[in-house]
Amino acid sequence: MRRKKQAPRRVEKEDQHRINSKIRVEEVRLVGDNVEVGVYPIRKALAIAEEQELDLVEISPKAVPPVCKVMDYKKFLYEQKKRDKALKSKATKVIVKEIRFGPQTDDHDYEFKKKHAEKFLKEGAKLKAFVFFKGRSIVFKEQGQILLLRLAQDLEEFGKVEQMPKLEGKRMTMFIAPKKSK
């Protein structure tokens, strides 16, 4: 016997603030524009909010008595969303660029990759330099470490080492962060 698939139930998104009739206390401290600040019974506070055609929003539920504000709740949420979006856009995004070496990278290849690393650090990106050990080349882990430390020394004026060379499996990794430009 086949069972009929049920449609996913729609979940009501809970408001982060209690508003109007959802406030379940006897007395509240009332604040807001065009309101005399003070402690009011909940019925009187709701009447004041209704009189102004606004919402009674619980701002600080843990206070004794809880603090409520008379305001337009939808407008408040819109402003909050706008503020959060502005903060998010100002947050810096960290870009990590990778440069891969072998344990026996020769000088020409090293210089070529070093120039790229310089460019990345000048652009403000973090650098993840790693030496990848294939097969039995793991016996040259000292060479890999020397290579990464040489890179760190050569890039000293552009960035500072965030994490010293560390061996993880078949990779030896080092992170370099760009220096802040004045």
VEXSEVO-983784 format. One record per residue (C-alpha): x, y, z. Coordinates in steps of 0.001 Angstrom, whole numbers, padded with zeros to 6 digits, always signed. Layout:
N
XYZ;...
//
This chain:
182
+000000+000000+000000;+001433+003363-001021;+001382+006316+001315;+000526+009712-000010;+003287+012286+000388;+002366+015185+002593;+003254+018721+001675;+005821+020259+004042;+004140+022129+006839;+004509+025853+006755;+006273+027124+009841;+005186+030498+011157;+008237+032667+011733;+008247+033830+015336;+008750+037577+015848;+011841+038440+017854;+009819+040950+019902;+006475+040497+021606;+003914+043007+020374;+000463+044187+021492;-001667+041311+022855;+001335+038919+023037;+002742+040871+025986;+001629+038887+029053;+002494+040969+032130;+000463+043115+034521;+002514+046323+034311;+004969+047769+031807;+007339+050725+031712;+006224+052773+028710;+008591+054798+026502;+008309+056309+023045;+007535+059487+021145;+004442+061455+022272;+004194+059280+025407;+004703+060238+029019;+007377+057874+030344;+006209+055845+033321;+004847+052554+034644;+001353+051715+033322;-001010+048754+033599;-000914+046718+030364;-004502+047681+029379;-003738+051408+029643;-000479+050977+027671;-002325+049103+024910;-005006+051808+024860;-002345+054536+024474;-000723+052633+021581;-004078+052035+019903;-005027+055693+020324;-001918+056682+018341;-002549+053876+015803;+000839+052337+016623;+002088+049065+018149;+003175+048352+021712;+006526+046541+021365;+008363+044844+024235;+011939+046162+023988;+013485+044818+027191;+011561+041784+028505;+014013+041015+031332;+013631+044396+033047;+011273+044732+036016;+008712+045871+034899;+009383+045056+031200;+010105+048080+028993;+007708+048615+026096;+007833+051232+023364;+005014+052724+021342;+006080+052611+017664;+005257+051350+014188;+006588+047769+014370;+006837+047156+010598;+008809+050379+010173;+011070+049359+013070;+011797+045975+011443;+012494+047670+008103;+014974+050098+009722;+016665+047232+011572;+017012+045202+008373;+018466+048233+006588;+020973+048784+009418;+022037+045106+009374;+022498+045213+005595;+024671+048355+005855;+026842+046708+008534;+027188+043559+006442;+028291+045520+003364;+030967+047325+005402;+032406+044067+006745;+035709+043264+005063;+035874+040165+002967;+039142+038263+003286;+040516+036816+000073;+042982+033947+000387;+045288+033285-002563;+047270+030043-002776;+050749+029402-004105;+051967+025832-004463;+055557+024696-004427;+057262+021339-004728;+060077+020443-002321;+062599+020809-005160;+061339+023999-006775;+064250+025605-008651;+065221+029298-008461;+063469+030528-011606;+060108+028981-010599;+060576+030268-007047;+061181+033864-008275;+058158+033660-010591;+055882+032510-007768;+057389+035048-005364;+056404+037885-007765;+052836+036601-007773;+052829+036369-003985;+054078+039989-003791;+051254+041101-006084;+048638+039257-003995;+049874+040827-000752;+049945+044316-002316;+046304+043821-003368;+045440+043057+000272;+044804+039320-000050;+046090+036747+002433;+048593+034273+001087;+048565+030543+001675;+051868+029124+000528;+052276+025376+000632;+054738+022722-000381;+053107+019553-001673;+055038+016331-001169;+054330+013644-003784;+055156+010001-003157;+058475+009576-001383;+059413+013264-001581;+058158+013513+002027;+061761+012698+003044;+062635+016257+001923;+060416+017985+004486;+063373+020094+005693;+063775+021441+002138;+060076+022348+002082;+060385+024179+005384;+063519+026036+004212;+061675+027052+001015;+058693+028459+002922;+060877+030292+005440;+062878+031797+002554;+059601+032984+000992;+058542+034521+004323;+061872+036333+004574;+061653+037621+000983;+058097+038899+001497;+058851+040491+004886;+058239+044057+003635;+054832+043161+002105;+053332+040914+004748;+053827+039204+008063;+053720+035495+008805;+050441+034530+010437;+051227+030844+010783;+054684+029301+010587;+055193+026300+008264;+053237+023336+009580;+053109+019824+008125;+049603+018388+007664;+049580+015081+005849;+051447+015580+002562;+051299+019382+002708;+053425+021887+004576;+051408+025102+004880;+052241+028671+005871;+049971+031736+005991;+051106+035309+005335;+048836+038289+006001;+049344+041600+004163;+050799+044523+006087;+048397+047410+006598;+049165+050191+004134;+049110+053717+005514;
//
